[in-house]
Amino acid sequence: MRRITGKTKDATLIEMTNTADAHVEDGFAVLTGYRKTFLADNNGLLSSSDRGTPLPGHQETDKLEQSKDSVYFQDGVRRIDFVLSYVDDKDGDKKAESDDRKTYYLKIHAPWEVLATYADVLKIKVPFKPSDIPKGRDAPLQWLTKPFRLPPEIMKPDPDYFTAPFDKSKADFFLIKDKETFFPPSTRNRIVYYILTRCPYYKEDRKEKDKTGIKRLLSNGTYTSAYPLHDCRYWKKAKETQCESERYHLYKHWARFLCFYKEQPLNLIRKYYGEKIGIYFAWLGFYTEMLFFAAVMGVICFVYGLLSYDDNITSKEICNPNIGGKIVMCPLCDKKCTYWKLNSTCLSSWQAHLFDNEGTVFFAIFMGIWVTLFLEFWKRRQARLEYEWDLVDFEEEQQQLQIRPEFELKCTTKRRNRITQELEPYLPFTSKCARFCVSGAIVLFWTCLIVACVMGVIAYRLAVYAAFASLMKDSPTNKIQLVGSLINPQLATSVTASCINFVIILILNFLYEYVAIWITDMEIPKTHLEYENKLTTKMFMFQFVNYYSSCFYVAFFKGKFVGYPGNYTYMFGSQLRNEECAPGGCLIELTTQLVIVMAGKQLVGNIQEALLPLLRNWWISRKGRSHPEGRYSRWEQDHDLQNFSQFGLFYEYLEMVIQFGFITLFVASFPLAPLLALFNNILEVRVDAWKFTTQFRRPVAAKARNIGAWKDILNVVAILSVVTNAFIMAFTSDMIPRLVYLYAYHPGEKATMEGYINNSLSVYEINELHIQNRADIEEHPAWTNITTCRYRDYRYPPGHERQYTHTMQFWHILAAKMAFIIIMEHVVFVVKFFVAWLIPDVPSEVKARIKRERYLVQEYLHTYEVEKLKLQLSQSFCVTAETTSLLPSSPNKHEVLSECI
């Protein structure tokens, strides 16, 4: 037995056929499962070639010069389906195919027998008859969308066929015109990768069962990379007529930013990259389309705030020197903070009105319904894609439920499967529980770390606010010096704290990535689907707490547990007094927090995804265009690109789902959030397309019928968003107190907001303040004659028999808030469930087409089986007739011949 060895002396990847089969050019011996199969070229598994001197024990197949920029071997027939690269520092007779003179490439081709065998194993659907189902009618006014459409040959690269799972024993049933092109390149590389991940490389005398698969060889450095080839350079078509040049078409019609207004060629994306990547871009495109409607409503809400600017009586009273200028507010912190005039917050009250107005309530309800429509319509779009991409009968067990090689290696204990009656590795219950407990403890620790960081930012807010507030002078207008005439202490503190919080988020995100992967690996998930779901859940939990914790604090905790003068509450018994909201409410601070975190995340993400790769792309393009084509081969060009890891799509989904949380959970505080998300996603689609087309090696094609665990996460966020927006409108916004005043407590017969500011502020006697709560007025003699100060609450004034206790108006407002939450939640949830019931998940047209296709497939298979049986019987009768004719006499000879005819 001859062997091909990799880089290490004890790592054997390929075993060749014995000397009796020396006439065969190339061959592998591969262990698939527990059976050892020897195959070679015509009746073999894979053929390979290493340019220059072959690997030890390997026969060289390509004596002639390799094609310059080709995906074929020198014969122009065999396609290079996969490439393995390795580095050899030793000087020898081999000629390296790279600039460093150390990198070598092993090219792999899968013959027809291999493709047919594993297409049968993987149940890959292939065409057997052109589809005769009539296409749907064109939509009315379709000419209006013509500028946004792509050429038909790009949108529909393949004609419609009836498909069925490939069966090697029924090869003549399928439409096989050319065996070399019957399976598309994406299917070929998927099959080859399936084989490589299960290929053992141990020696016969050292049967170490853990030495299995290309992944382990990549991790231990035997091979440096493994990848399928792009079909051409992205900026020009391939020279070979048989090459599809799909990468060029994708770049021309999809990956360029100037195509941002064009539809996506989803069928071509699916054909080139596989269904898993295709479904991601379909979801991202649909999400971006739906954002357009949310963005329009958000802009309308914002414009309403602008148009009602002059009708904002509340802000006018705050800015009025005879009203807000005469109201003295109690210190917002101990010692360092002094008294201040209400009109110093004039600008922030105007800013708050832009986002805290009557239109915000309508927008919050609209977004609760929008998110339901988005999820329901996506189910319908997904159902259409499942039908068009032959994923209707695709079962997750075929791919993602296969046992992970890592599970097989780490779990040495085995038990018999009740279904297959075969011994399978399993993780004992005690070990599983121990790993789960350790995993839970680590997750809890890192979650607490996030909370600790948030508490640190809160402490920063309290300490720095005192410094900013102490800068206020005792001038009649009370303009805030040093901080700026346009910024008050609350806004200055909020902006700086938000920036610091965003930096902490970026640092923690860097750590969470490794922690989540390490925890998931420690749990040893059994299947690929289980691994992805566990990793997805952990990463989203970390990101959820990391990104949203500061927003939750501002929305639901800040200003809610302050107390009142003479009875303030402090942060965990420290000397830092809990923060108060500005007279205009905490909504503007929540808006500031949301804008900084959301916009900052999108900005940093775009820099990482676009600007940094641009430098790399410039260098690679310069290298590729400066090289003569004869020296810069197709596999070397792809080797210089970035590797598309198994977490590639994971991070893309995570980025979009976190954004989805921003525009749904806290959208009531910032109606322009969907507009920012829309602009970002228009860029995101093209940036991701550009990365896949120009920056990454071609990923191994994989199937997926939906977006996986992200669907459940989106549903949870959608339900939670209704609750959060209801509480934001009730407790963070100042809308409910204003409405209660307008309809129940306004003076006079006409409902008006005049007098609201004075009504919403309580009075406290300065002489009754504790010493630590009193302001240091030695440097501010203007405050020496002040006897009372105002604070934001509804409490009885000094001298009242129930002084400093809550008034009846406080309880009315609280009841109104609770009623608003209950009504809004019930209205939105009723509408959500009604819409979900009204809109079927699968369109009726698609259901009919699926049933029709299944019926026709069964009919054609039945006809095929009948015709095949007739042919077999005919052949058997002919053989019987010939045998009978050799006998001396046969009374039924003529009947037999007639039956044969």
DRENSETI-61164 format. One line per 4 residues: their letters; for each residue x, z, y of C-alpha. Coordinates in steps of 0.5 Angstrom, whole numbers, m for minus. Layout:
% DRENSETI-61164
A	X:Z:Y | ...
***
This chain:
% DRENSETI-61164
MRRI	0:0:0 | 3:m2:7 | 1:2:13 | 1:1:20
TGKT	3:7:24 | 2:9:31 | 7:13:36 | 8:19:32
KDAT	11:19:25 | 6:22:21 | 0:19:24 | m2:13:20
LIEM	m8:9:23 | m8:3:19 | m7:2:12 | m6:m6:10
TNTA	m8:m9:4 | m3:m9:m2 | 2:m14:m4 | m3:m18:m9
DAHV	m7:m19:m2 | m1:m22:2 | m4:m28:3 | m9:m25:8
EDGF	m6:m25:15 | m9:m18:17 | m12:m12:14 | m15:m5:15
AVLT	m16:0:11 | m22:5:14 | m25:11:11 | m32:11:14
GYRK	m36:17:12 | m33:19:5 | m32:12:2 | m26:8:3
TFLA	m27:1:4 | m21:m4:4 | m23:m11:8 | m19:m16:11
DNNG	m20:m22:15 | m25:m26:11 | m28:m21:7 | m25:m15:11
LLSS	m26:m10:17 | m22:m12:23 | m16:m17:25 | m11:m15:30
SDRG	m5:m17:33 | 1:m14:37 | 4:m19:42 | 12:m20:40
TPLP	14:m16:34 | 9:m13:31 | 8:m6:29 | 12:m3:23
GHQE	9:m6:17 | 4:m11:21 | 4:m18:20 | 4:m22:26
TDKL	m1:m27:28 | 0:m30:34 | 7:m33:34 | 5:m38:40
EQSK	4:m36:47 | m2:m32:49 | m7:m35:54 | m6:m33:61
DSVY	m13:m29:63 | m17:m30:57 | m21:m25:52 | m19:m30:46
FQDG	m13:m30:41 | m9:m36:41 | m13:m40:37 | m19:m40:42
VRRI	m24:m38:37 | m23:m30:35 | m25:m26:41 | m21:m20:43
DFVL	m27:m14:42 | m22:m8:43 | m15:m6:46 | m11:0:44
SYVD	m5:1:48 | 1:6:47 | 8:7:50 | 14:7:46
DKDG	20:9:50 | 25:6:45 | 29:0:46 | 28:m5:40
DKKA	26:m13:39 | 19:m12:41 | 17:m15:48 | 13:m10:52
ESDD	7:m14:56 | 7:m9:62 | 12:m8:68 | 15:m2:66
RKTY	17:m5:59 | 14:1:55 | 7:m1:54 | 5:m5:48
YLKI	m2:m7:46 | m6:m8:40 | m12:m13:40 | m17:m12:35
HAPW	m22:m17:33 | m28:m16:29 | m30:m21:24 | m37:m23:22
EVLA	m38:m19:16 | m36:m13:20 | m41:m14:25 | m46:m16:20
TYAD	m45:m10:16 | m45:m5:22 | m51:m8:26 | m55:m7:19
VLKI	m52:0:19 | m54:1:27 | m60:m2:26 | m59:m7:32
KVPF	m64:m11:34 | m63:m19:34 | m67:m25:36 | m71:m28:30
KPSD	m76:m33:34 | m77:m35:41 | m83:m31:44 | m89:m34:45
IPKG	m93:m29:49 | m95:m31:56 | m92:m28:62 | m95:m24:67
RDAP	m98:m28:73 | m94:m28:79 | m96:m23:84 | m100:m25:90
LQWL	m96:m27:97 | m89:m27:92 | m86:m32:97 | m85:m26:102
TKPF	m80:m23:97 | m76:m29:96 | m71:m27:101 | m70:m20:97
RLPP	m70:m24:90 | m64:m27:86 | m63:m33:82 | m67:m33:76
EIMK	m61:m35:72 | m58:m28:74 | m64:m24:74 | m66:m27:67
PDPD	m59:m29:63 | m63:m29:56 | m69:m32:54 | m75:m28:51
YFTA	m74:m27:44 | m78:m23:38 | m73:m19:36 | m72:m14:29
PFDK	m67:m10:27 | m61:m14:23 | m61:m14:16 | m55:m17:13
SKAD	m59:m19:6 | m64:m23:11 | m59:m26:15 | m62:m33:15
FFLI	m68:m30:18 | m65:m29:24 | m63:m35:30 | m56:m35:28
KDKE	m53:m41:31 | m46:m39:31 | m43:m33:28 | m38:m32:33
TFFP	m43:m32:39 | m49:m29:36 | m47:m22:37 | m46:m21:45
PSTR	m39:m18:47 | m43:m11:49 | m45:m11:42 | m39:m13:39
NRIV	m35:m7:43 | m40:m2:41 | m39:m4:34 | m32:m3:34
YYIL	m32:3:38 | m37:6:32 | m31:4:27 | m25:7:31
TRCP	m29:14:32 | m29:15:25 | m23:12:22 | m18:17:19
YYKE	m11:16:20 | m8:21:15 | m3:19:9 | m5:19:2
DRKE	0:25:0 | m2:29:6 | m10:29:7 | m11:33:13
KDKT	m18:32:14 | m18:33:22 | m14:27:23 | m20:22:24
GIKR	m22:18:30 | m19:14:36 | m21:20:40 | m16:25:37
LLSN	m11:20:37 | m12:19:45 | m12:26:46 | m5:27:42
GTYT	m2:22:46 | m1:17:40 | m5:12:44 | m6:12:51
SAYP	m12:8:52 | m18:5:48 | m22:0:52 | m26:m7:51
LHDC	m24:m12:56 | m28:m15:62 | m29:m22:61 | m26:m25:67
RYWK	m23:m23:74 | m29:m21:79 | m27:m25:84 | m27:m32:80
KAKE	m30:m35:74 | m26:m35:67 | m23:m42:66 | m25:m42:58
TQCE	m32:m45:58 | m34:m41:52 | m33:m34:57 | m39:m32:60
SERY	m36:m30:67 | m42:m24:68 | m37:m20:71 | m36:m25:77
HLYK	m44:m26:77 | m45:m18:78 | m39:m18:83 | m42:m24:87
HWAR	m50:m22:87 | m49:m14:86 | m43:m11:88 | m42:m13:95
FLCF	m45:m9:100 | m48:m15:104 | m53:m15:98 | m56:m9:100
YKEQ	m62:m12:101 | m63:m16:95 | m66:m13:88 | m61:m11:82
PLNL	m60:m16:77 | m62:m10:72 | m62:m15:66 | m55:m18:67
IRKY	m53:m10:68 | m56:m8:61 | m53:m14:58 | m46:m13:60
YGEK	m45:m6:60 | m51:m3:56 | m58:0:56 | m55:7:58
IGIY	m52:4:65 | m57:0:66 | m62:5:66 | m58:9:71
FAWL	m58:3:76 | m66:2:74 | m67:9:76 | m63:10:82
GFYT	m66:3:85 | m73:6:84 | m71:13:87 | m69:9:93
EMLF	m75:5:93 | m79:11:93 | m75:14:98 | m77:9:103
FAAV	m84:11:104 | m82:19:104 | m77:17:110 | m83:13:114
MGVI	m87:19:113 | m81:24:115 | m80:19:121 | m87:19:123
CFVY	m87:27:123 | m81:27:127 | m84:22:132 | m90:27:133
GLLS	m85:33:135 | m82:28:140 | m89:26:143 | m92:33:143
YDDN	m86:36:147 | m89:36:153 | m95:40:150 | m90:46:147
ITSK	m93:51:151 | m89:56:147 | m82:53:149 | m85:53:156
EICN	m86:60:157 | m79:62:154 | m76:57:159 | m80:60:165
PNIG	m76:64:169 | m82:68:171 | m84:69:164 | m78:69:159
GKIV	m73:70:164 | m76:77:166 | m77:79:158 | m71:83:156
MCPL	m70:83:149 | m67:89:145 | m59:88:142 | m59:84:136
CDKK	m53:88:133 | m50:95:134 | m45:97:140 | m42:90:142
CTYW	m49:87:143 | m52:88:150 | m59:86:152 | m61:79:153
KLNS	m66:75:157 | m71:71:153 | m70:65:157 | m63:64:154
TCLS	m66:61:148 | m70:56:151 | m66:50:148 | m66:53:141
SWQA	m74:53:142 | m75:46:144 | m70:44:138 | m75:48:133
HLFD	m81:45:136 | m78:38:133 | m79:40:126 | m84:46:127
NEGT	m90:43:129 | m97:41:126 | m94:35:123 | m90:39:119
VFFA	m95:42:115 | m98:35:113 | m91:33:111 | m90:38:106
IFMG	m96:37:103 | m95:29:103 | m88:31:99 | m91:35:94
IWVT	m96:29:92 | m90:24:93 | m86:27:88 | m91:27:83
LFLE	m92:19:85 | m85:18:84 | m84:21:77 | m91:18:74
FWKR	m89:11:77 | m82:12:74 | m85:13:67 | m89:7:68
RQAR	m82:3:70 | m79:6:64 | m84:4:59 | m83:m3:62
LEYE	m76:m3:61 | m76:0:54 | m81:m6:52 | m76:m11:56
WDLV	m70:m8:53 | m72:m7:46 | m72:0:46 | m79:2:44
DFEE	m77:3:37 | m71:6:39 | m70:13:36 | m65:18:39
EQQQ	m62:20:32 | m59:13:31 | m54:14:36 | m54:21:40
LQIR	m56:25:34 | m50:23:30 | m46:29:28 | m40:30:33
PEFE	m33:29:30 | m31:35:34 | m37:39:30 | m34:36:23
LKCT	m27:38:25 | m28:46:27 | m34:47:22 | m31:48:16
TKRR	m37:52:12 | m41:47:9 | m49:47:6 | m53:42:3
NRIT	m58:38:8 | m65:39:5 | m67:32:7 | m61:28:5
QELE	m58:33:0 | m51:32:2 | m46:37:4 | m46:37:12
PYLP	m42:42:16 | m45:47:20 | m44:53:24 | m46:60:21
FTSK	m51:64:25 | m47:70:27 | m42:65:30 | m47:61:34
CARF	m50:68:37 | m43:70:38 | m41:64:42 | m48:64:45
CVSG	m47:71:48 | m40:69:51 | m43:63:54 | m48:67:57
AIVL	m44:72:60 | m39:67:63 | m45:63:66 | m47:70:69
FWTC	m40:72:71 | m40:65:75 | m47:66:78 | m45:72:81
LIVA	m39:70:84 | m43:65:87 | m48:70:90 | m42:74:92
CVMG	m39:68:96 | m46:68:99 | m46:75:101 | m39:74:104
VIAY	m42:69:108 | m48:73:110 | m43:79:112 | m39:73:116
RLAV	m45:72:120 | m47:79:122 | m40:80:124 | m39:74:128
YAAF	m45:74:131 | m44:81:134 | m37:77:137 | m42:71:140
ASLM	m47:76:143 | m42:80:146 | m40:74:151 | m47:74:154
KDSP	m46:76:161 | m51:80:166 | m53:74:171 | m60:73:172
TNKI	m60:66:168 | m56:69:163 | m52:63:161 | m48:64:155
QLVG	m41:63:157 | m35:61:153 | m40:59:147 | m43:54:151
SLIN	m49:53:156 | m52:49:150 | m51:54:144 | m54:61:143
PQLA	m51:66:139 | m55:64:133 | m54:57:133 | m46:58:134
TSVT	m46:63:128 | m51:59:124 | m46:52:125 | m40:56:123
ASCI	m43:60:117 | m46:53:115 | m39:50:115 | m35:55:112
NFVI	m41:56:106 | m40:48:105 | m32:49:104 | m33:54:99
ILIL	m38:50:95 | m33:44:95 | m28:49:92 | m33:52:87
NFLY	m35:46:85 | m28:44:83 | m28:50:79 | m35:49:76
EYVA	m33:43:73 | m28:45:68 | m32:52:67 | m38:48:64
IWIT	m34:43:60 | m30:49:57 | m36:53:56 | m40:47:52
DMEI	m34:46:48 | m33:53:46 | m41:53:43 | m39:47:39
PKTH	m46:43:40 | m47:39:33 | m50:32:36 | m48:28:42
LEYE	m55:29:45 | m54:37:44 | m48:37:48 | m50:32:54
NKLT	m56:37:54 | m52:43:54 | m47:41:59 | m53:38:64
TKMF	m56:45:64 | m50:49:65 | m47:44:71 | m54:44:74
MFQF	m55:51:74 | m48:52:77 | m49:47:82 | m56:49:84
VNYY	m54:56:85 | m48:54:89 | m51:49:94 | m58:52:95
SSCF	m57:59:95 | m55:59:102 | m61:55:104 | m65:60:100
YVAF	m62:66:104 | m64:63:111 | m71:61:108 | m73:67:105
FKGK	m69:73:106 | m66:72:113 | m70:76:119 | m75:79:113
FVGY	m72:86:112 | m69:87:119 | m73:94:121 | m75:95:128
PGNY	m71:99:134 | m70:106:132 | m70:104:124 | m66:98:123
TYMF	m64:96:116 | m57:95:114 | m53:91:109 | m52:95:103
GSQL	m51:101:107 | m45:98:111 | m45:98:118 | m47:91:119
RNEE	m54:91:121 | m59:85:117 | m60:79:121 | m66:77:126
CAPG	m69:71:127 | m69:67:133 | m75:68:137 | m77:61:135
GCLI	m76:63:128 | m71:62:122 | m73:55:121 | m68:51:126
ELTT	m63:55:122 | m65:53:116 | m65:46:119 | m58:47:121
QLVI	m56:49:114 | m59:44:111 | m56:38:115 | m49:41:114
VMAG	m49:42:107 | m53:35:105 | m50:31:110 | m43:34:109
KQLV	m44:33:101 | m46:26:102 | m40:24:107 | m35:27:102
GNIQ	m38:24:96 | m38:17:99 | m30:18:101 | m29:20:94
EALL	m33:14:91 | m31:9:96 | m25:10:101 | m20:13:96
PLLR	m21:8:91 | m21:2:96 | m13:4:97 | m13:3:89
NWWI	m17:m3:89 | m12:m6:95 | m6:m5:91 | m9:m7:84
SRKG	m11:m14:87 | m5:m15:91 | m1:m14:84 | m6:m18:80
RSHP	m6:m24:86 | 2:m23:86 | 3:m24:79 | 3:m31:76
EGRY	m3:m31:71 | 2:m32:65 | 5:m25:66 | m1:m21:68
SRWE	m6:m22:62 | m13:m20:62 | m11:m13:58 | m6:m11:62
QDHD	m11:m12:68 | m16:m8:65 | m11:m3:63 | m9:m2:70
LQNF	m16:0:72 | m19:7:72 | m22:10:65 | m29:11:65
SQFG	m30:17:62 | m36:20:58 | m38:24:64 | m38:18:68
LFYE	m46:17:69 | m46:25:68 | m43:26:75 | m47:20:78
YLEM	m54:23:76 | m52:30:78 | m50:28:85 | m57:24:86
VIQF	m61:30:83 | m58:35:87 | m60:30:93 | m67:30:90
GFIT	m67:38:91 | m65:38:98 | m71:33:100 | m76:36:96
LFVA	m74:44:96 | m73:45:103 | m76:38:106 | m81:42:110
SFPL	m75:44:115 | m72:38:116 | m77:32:115 | m71:27:117
APLL	m68:29:110 | m71:23:106 | m68:18:111 | m61:21:111
ALFN	m62:20:103 | m65:13:104 | m59:11:108 | m54:14:103
NILE	m57:11:97 | m57:4:100 | m50:5:100 | m49:9:93
VRVD	m52:3:89 | m47:m2:92 | m41:3:92 | m43:5:84
AWKF	m44:m3:83 | m37:m4:86 | m34:2:82 | m36:m1:76
TTQF	m35:m8:77 | m28:m7:80 | m25:0:79 | m27:2:72
RRPV	m25:m1:65 | m31:m4:62 | m35:2:59 | m37:2:51
AAKA	m44:m1:51 | m49:5:49 | m56:5:48 | m61:10:52
RNIG	m68:9:53 | m69:14:59 | m65:19:63 | m65:24:58
AWKD	m65:32:60 | m65:30:68 | m72:28:67 | m74:35:65
ILNV	m70:38:71 | m73:33:76 | m80:36:73 | m78:43:74
VAIL	m75:41:81 | m82:38:83 | m86:44:81 | m81:49:85
SVVT	m81:44:91 | m89:46:92 | m87:53:92 | m81:53:96
NAFI	m85:49:101 | m91:53:101 | m87:59:103 | m82:56:108
MAFT	m89:54:112 | m92:61:111 | m86:65:112 | m80:61:115
SDMI	m84:57:120 | m88:60:126 | m94:56:125 | m98:61:121
PRLV	m97:66:127 | m99:61:132 | m105:59:129 | m108:66:128
YLYA	m106:67:135 | m110:61:137 | m116:62:133 | m117:69:133
YHPG	m113:73:139 | m112:68:145 | m115:71:151 | m121:67:155
EKAT	m126:63:152 | m121:56:151 | m117:56:145 | m110:56:148
MEGY	m103:58:146 | m102:61:153 | m99:68:152 | m97:67:145
INNS	m90:70:147 | m92:76:150 | m97:77:144 | m91:76:139
LSVY	m86:81:142 | m87:89:141 | m84:94:146 | m79:99:144
EINE	m77:105:149 | m70:105:150 | m69:112:151 | m71:113:143
LHIQ	m66:109:141 | m61:112:136 | m54:112:139 | m51:107:134
NRAD	m56:102:136 | m56:103:144 | m52:97:147 | m45:99:151
IEEH	m48:98:158 | m42:100:162 | m39:93:163 | m46:91:165
PAWT	m49:95:171 | m55:90:171 | m58:93:165 | m58:101:167
NITT	m65:101:170 | m68:98:164 | m73:103:160 | m76:98:155
CRYR	m74:92:151 | m78:87:147 | m77:85:139 | m80:80:135
DYRY	m85:84:131 | m93:86:131 | m92:94:132 | m96:99:137
PPGH	m92:100:143 | m89:107:145 | m95:112:147 | m100:110:142
ERQY	m102:114:137 | m100:110:132 | m93:108:135 | m88:103:132
THTM	m93:102:126 | m96:95:124 | m102:93:128 | m108:90:125
QFWH	m105:83:127 | m99:83:123 | m104:84:117 | m108:79:119
ILAA	m102:74:120 | m100:76:113 | m107:75:110 | m107:68:113
KMAF	m100:67:110 | m102:69:103 | m108:65:104 | m104:59:106
IIIM	m99:59:100 | m105:60:95 | m109:54:98 | m103:49:99
EHVV	m100:50:92 | m107:49:89 | m109:43:93 | m102:40:91
FVVK	m102:42:84 | m109:39:83 | m107:33:86 | m101:33:82
FFVA	m105:34:76 | m110:29:78 | m105:23:79 | m101:25:73
WLIP	m108:24:69 | m110:18:73 | m104:14:72 | m102:12:65
DVPS	m95:13:63 | m95:6:59 | m98:0:63 | m104:m3:59
EVKA	m101:m9:59 | m94:m7:56 | m98:m3:51 | m102:m10:49
RIKR	m95:m13:49 | m92:m8:44 | m98:m8:39 | m98:m16:40
ERYL	m90:m16:38 | m91:m11:33 | m96:m15:29 | m93:m22:30
VQEY	m86:m19:27 | m90:m16:21 | m93:m23:20 | m86:m27:21
LHTY	m83:m22:16 | m89:m23:11 | m88:m30:11 | m81:m30:10
EVEK	m81:m25:4 | m87:m30:1 | m83:m36:2 | m76:m33:0
LKLQ	m80:m31:m7 | m83:m38:m8 | m76:m40:m7 | m73:m35:m12
LSQS	m79:m37:m17 | m78:m44:m16 | m71:m44:m18 | m72:m39:m24
FCVT	m77:m45:m26 | m72:m50:m25 | m67:m46:m29 | m72:m45:m35
AETT	m74:m52:m35 | m67:m54:m36 | m65:m49:m41 | m72:m52:m45
SLLP	m70:m59:m45 | m64:m57:m49 | m68:m55:m55 | m70:m59:m61
SSPN	m78:m59:m59 | m82:m56:m53 | m89:m57:m53 | m90:m55:m46
KHEV	m84:m59:m43 | m88:m63:m39 | m92:m57:m36 | m85:m53:m34
LSEC	m82:m59:m31 | m89:m60:m27 | m89:m53:m25 | m81:m54:m23
I	m83:m60:m18
***
